[in-house]
Amino acid sequence: MALAGCGGSSKPKPTVPAGPKVLHIVFPEGFTRAEMAERIDVVRRIAEQRRHVTPRITAAGYLAATASSPLPGTFAGDGKRRPPEGFLFPAKYAFFSDETARHFVGRQLAAFRRYWSRVDMSYARSKNLTRYDVLTIASMIEREVVVPSERRLVSAVIYNRLHLHVPIGIDAALRYGLNIPPTQSITQSELRSNSPYNVRKFRGLPPTPIGNPGLASMQAAAHPAHVDYLYYARKPDKRHHFFTASYAAFKQFLAKNGYG
């Protein structure tokens, strides 16, 4: 007599192991290496809560994988290894949950190389600027500009100030160097800082890019507008900027709009 439920059709079926899941992460243009690491932690928490999967990549692993790269030294022409700030191309990436940080960073650097190949360096070279210089300028444009049409205007201000050997005066560089949040005012003592990123005090470009620019800012950095502007300040709408070649007009704009 056969036992109930023991027929041939009741044998347990072999289980198929779950494979790695496809996840997505978005790095906005201008994000720094540190901000990208923070975004990775956010995506990890979301993946754990909503997808019930824990990605292999971590913020700490990402920072370790981006601690040093030969690519900046190749661009600068000095062969020095540096963190690849500026070379971590900002975009939307799909990645497998078991992907390592080192492999992911390799894909970002490969994306950078693809997009950089579309940047014409001829004008910048005529001004004795290296590829690393242009990328550094692009990173400042990305942190300063909201309205796309102003990219080449901010680029022109930087080129004109470099040509005149006066400080370029972009506070985003000092904020990067001293890790000052964008919501926090810069103090007088910070403005007097000897940080090499204090381009209000020191002439020339900061020593590294201050974020990771997209293609449009790279192209603007290589091809500034042909204008004589030396000054700009944000308008009350917090999006557009006032540009001028006149210091008197610049001071008048600041006074009229309540700048301290």
C-alpha positions as a printed Julia matrix, in Angstrom:
260×3 Matrix{Float64}:
  0.0    0.0     0.0
  1.42   3.4    -1.01
  1.54   6.28    1.48
 -0.54   9.3     0.55
  1.48  12.1    -1.03
  4.45   9.93   -1.91
  3.73   9.62   -5.63
  6.47  10.34   -8.18
  5.13  13.81   -8.97
  5.78  15.05   -5.43
  9.61  14.97   -5.59
 11.1   18.37   -4.61
 12.3   20.43   -7.56
 15.91  21.67   -7.48
 16.21  25.36   -6.55
 17.84  27.84   -8.94
 20.23  30.17   -7.08
 19.33  33.83   -7.37
 21.82  35.73   -9.53
 23.1   39.26   -9.04
 20.51  42.0    -9.41
 20.78  44.97  -11.77
 20.75  48.28   -9.88
 21.05  51.91  -10.94
 22.83  54.96   -9.56
 22.84  58.58  -10.74
 25.8   60.91  -10.22
 24.85  64.52  -11.09
 27.33  66.66  -12.99
 29.69  68.44  -10.62
 29.53  65.84   -7.86
 32.81  65.38   -6.02
 34.4   62.03   -5.34
 33.18  62.27   -1.73
 29.63  63.09   -2.83
 29.67  60.08   -5.16
 30.68  57.88   -2.21
 27.78  59.28   -0.17
 25.37  58.56   -3.05
 26.59  54.96   -3.11
 25.61  54.57    0.55
 22.15  55.99   -0.2
 21.65  53.55   -3.09
 22.83  50.66   -0.89
 20.19  51.46    1.73
 17.47  51.73   -0.91
 18.54  48.42   -2.48
 18.43  46.7     0.9
 15.04  48.11    1.83
 13.23  47.83   -1.51
 15.05  45.1    -3.43
 16.23  43.02   -0.46
 19.72  42.86   -1.9
 22.96  44.19   -0.46
 25.31  45.59   -3.14
 28.95  44.63   -2.85
 30.12  48.18   -3.53
 30.37  50.44   -0.46
 31.27  54.09    0.1
 34.5   53.06    1.82
 35.36  50.72   -1.03
 34.67  53.45   -3.58
 36.91  55.93   -1.75
 39.66  53.31   -1.57
 39.3   52.53   -5.29
 39.58  56.25   -6.11
 42.43  57.02   -3.73
 45.03  57.06   -6.52
 45.18  56.87  -10.31
 47.84  57.47  -12.97
 45.33  59.27  -15.22
 45.62  62.73  -13.59
 49.4   62.6   -13.89
 49.08  61.68  -17.55
 46.83  64.69  -18.14
 49.03  67.03  -16.09
 52.18  65.78  -17.78
 54.03  65.18  -14.51
 53.38  61.45  -14.11
 52.2   61.82  -10.49
 49.48  59.57   -9.14
 46.53  61.43   -7.61
 42.91  60.76   -6.7
 40.98  60.89  -10.0
 38.83  63.87   -9.02
 37.52  65.29  -12.28
 37.85  61.97  -14.14
 34.92  60.13  -12.49
 32.41  60.79  -15.23
 29.0   61.8   -13.85
 26.08  59.9   -15.38
 23.42  57.3   -14.71
 25.04  53.89  -14.34
 23.55  50.4   -14.23
 25.57  47.95  -12.16
 25.29  44.42  -10.85
 24.84  43.95   -7.12
 28.05  41.89   -6.98
 30.18  44.43   -8.89
 33.32  45.56   -7.07
 34.16  49.21   -6.47
 37.35  48.89   -8.5
 35.49  47.55  -11.52
 32.83  50.26  -11.24
 35.45  53.02  -11.06
 37.12  51.54  -14.11
 33.87  51.99  -16.02
 33.62  55.61  -14.89
 37.17  56.3   -16.09
 36.42  54.58  -19.39
 33.32  56.77  -19.82
 35.46  59.83  -19.13
 37.94  58.85  -21.85
 35.12  58.38  -24.36
 33.63  61.8   -23.69
 36.95  63.6   -23.38
 37.82  62.43  -26.92
 35.12  64.87  -28.09
 36.88  67.9   -26.55
 38.91  70.0   -28.99
 41.99  71.26  -27.14
 43.39  73.47  -29.93
 42.31  76.84  -28.49
 43.31  75.95  -24.92
 46.74  74.8   -26.09
 47.2   78.15  -27.84
 46.82  79.69  -24.35
 49.42  77.28  -22.91
 46.85  75.3   -20.94
 47.23  71.56  -20.39
 44.44  69.0   -20.49
 44.53  68.95  -16.68
 44.14  72.75  -16.61
 41.1   72.55  -18.85
 39.54  69.81  -16.75
 40.13  71.91  -13.62
 38.45  74.89  -15.29
 35.55  72.63  -16.32
 35.08  71.51  -12.73
 34.77  75.12  -11.56
 32.31  75.94  -14.33
 30.21  72.94  -13.3
 30.06  74.08   -9.68
 29.3   77.7   -10.56
 26.79  77.51  -13.41
 23.09  76.68  -13.32
 22.03  78.07  -16.71
 23.8   76.22  -19.56
 24.26  79.35  -21.7
 26.54  80.82  -19.02
 29.15  78.05  -19.13
 31.29  79.71  -21.8
 30.92  83.11  -20.09
 32.28  81.83  -16.77
 35.02  80.09  -18.76
 35.88  83.45  -20.36
 36.18  85.14  -16.96
 38.63  82.45  -15.83
 40.72  82.7   -19.01
 40.78  86.52  -18.84
 41.88  86.52  -15.22
 44.57  83.94  -15.85
 45.83  86.08  -18.73
 46.02  89.15  -16.47
 47.73  87.17  -13.67
 45.09  88.1   -11.1
 43.3   85.7    -8.72
 40.32  84.06  -10.39
 38.29  84.52   -7.19
 35.93  81.51   -7.41
 34.66  80.61   -3.97
 33.63  77.09   -5.01
 37.34  76.21   -5.08
 37.87  77.42   -1.53
 34.77  75.57   -0.37
 36.19  72.39   -1.88
 39.61  72.85   -0.33
 38.3   73.61    3.16
 35.2   71.38    2.92
 32.81  74.3     3.5
 29.17  73.33    2.8
 27.38  75.42    0.14
 24.78  76.44    2.71
 27.41  77.89    5.06
 28.89  81.37    4.73
 32.63  81.68    4.19
 34.27  83.41    7.13
 36.97  86.07    6.97
 39.49  83.68    8.48
 38.68  81.15    5.75
 39.15  83.84    3.11
 42.62  84.45    4.57
 43.44  80.74    4.44
 46.69  79.61    2.86
 44.94  76.66    1.24
 46.12  76.25   -2.37
 42.41  76.17   -3.25
 42.03  79.77   -2.04
 41.91  81.31   -5.5
 40.71  84.57   -4.04
 44.14  84.94   -2.46
 46.46  83.07   -4.83
 46.84  83.46   -8.58
 46.39  80.59  -10.99
 44.22  77.49  -10.92
 43.6   75.3    -7.89
 45.88  72.25   -7.75
 43.18  69.76   -8.79
 39.67  69.73  -10.2
 37.03  70.5    -7.56
 34.44  68.07   -8.86
 33.59  65.87  -11.81
 32.27  67.84  -14.79
 30.09  66.7   -17.66
 30.87  67.04  -21.35
 29.23  70.48  -21.81
 31.44  72.05  -19.13
 34.54  70.34  -20.53
 33.8   71.8   -23.95
 33.13  75.25  -22.47
 36.42  75.07  -20.59
 38.25  74.37  -23.84
 36.37  77.06  -25.78
 35.44  80.14  -23.71
 33.25  82.88  -25.11
 35.19  85.71  -26.76
 34.19  88.45  -24.32
 36.18  90.74  -22.03
 34.31  89.92  -18.8
 36.35  89.87  -15.6
 33.62  89.79  -12.95
 30.35  88.02  -12.31
 27.89  87.68   -9.46
 24.69  85.73   -8.97
 21.45  87.57   -9.65
 18.55  87.56   -7.15
 16.89  84.64   -9.0
 19.82  82.46   -7.78
 20.22  81.02  -11.28
 21.57  83.65  -13.64
 24.69  85.79  -13.25
 25.53  89.41  -13.94
 28.71  89.69  -16.05
 30.85  92.76  -16.62
 34.37  93.9   -17.51
 34.02  96.96  -15.25
 34.99  96.82  -11.6
 32.84  99.9   -10.91
 29.79  98.23  -12.47
 30.52  95.05  -10.52
 30.7   96.95   -7.2
 27.52  98.82   -8.06
 25.72  95.53   -8.74
 26.91  94.08   -5.44
 25.75  97.14   -3.49
 22.38  97.21   -5.22
 21.73  93.53   -4.51
 22.77  93.43   -0.89
 26.07  91.61   -1.1
 28.17  92.11    2.0
